[in-house]
Amino acid sequence: MSIEINHSVLSTLRWRKSTHSGDGTQCVEAAFLETATLLRDSKLEASPVQVFSHASWTALLSGLKSQ
């Protein structure tokens, strides 16, 4: 999947922190767009962003829940 992201827009997105972040040392945040889901390290807002298609995001969550 190819999606172009304007990085200046990242700070304007609504990022949701994982409910499984635990003690706060291993936290991730997700932002949900019309065409993709973005994932980043919540401690480093300027960290690289992983982009998932909706199908890939669903597969990732399903795989994590089965563990």
C-alpha positions in Angstrom: 0.0 0.0 0.0 1.3 3.4 -0.9 0.0 6.5 1.0 1.5 9.9 1.0 1.7 11.6 4.4 2.3 15.3 5.0 4.3 15.1 8.2 3.2 18.5 9.3 -0.3 17.1 9.6 0.8 14.3 12.1 0.6 16.6 15.1 -3.0 17.6 14.2 -4.3 14.0 14.2 -6.1 12.4 17.1 -3.7 9.8 18.5 -5.1 7.1 20.8 -2.8 5.4 23.3 -3.0 1.7 23.5 -4.9 0.4 26.6 -2.2 -2.2 26.9 0.6 0.3 27.5 1.3 -1.0 31.0 3.8 1.0 33.0 4.2 3.5 30.3 7.7 2.5 29.1 6.4 0.6 26.0 3.6 2.7 24.6 2.2 3.0 21.1 -0.4 5.3 19.7 -2.6 4.9 16.7 -4.3 7.5 14.5 -7.1 6.3 12.2 -7.5 7.9 8.8 -10.0 7.2 6.1 -7.5 5.2 4.1 -5.1 3.8 6.7 -4.1 3.4 10.3 -0.9 5.1 11.6 1.2 3.8 14.5 4.0 5.5 16.4 5.9 5.4 19.7 4.0 7.6 22.1 7.1 8.7 24.0 8.7 10.1 20.8 6.1 12.1 18.9 8.7 12.8 16.1 9.4 9.1 15.8 8.8 7.3 12.4 5.2 6.4 11.7 4.2 2.9 10.5 1.4 3.0 8.0 -1.1 0.1 7.8 -3.9 -0.5 5.3 -7.2 -1.3 7.1 -6.8 -5.0 6.1 -3.2 -5.1 7.4 -4.3 -3.4 10.7 -7.1 -5.9 11.2 -4.7 -8.8 10.5 -2.2 -7.4 13.0 -4.7 -7.0 15.8 -6.1 -10.5 15.1 -2.6 -12.0 15.3 -1.8 -10.2 18.5 -5.1 -11.2 20.1 -4.5 -14.9 19.3 -1.1 -14.9 21.2 
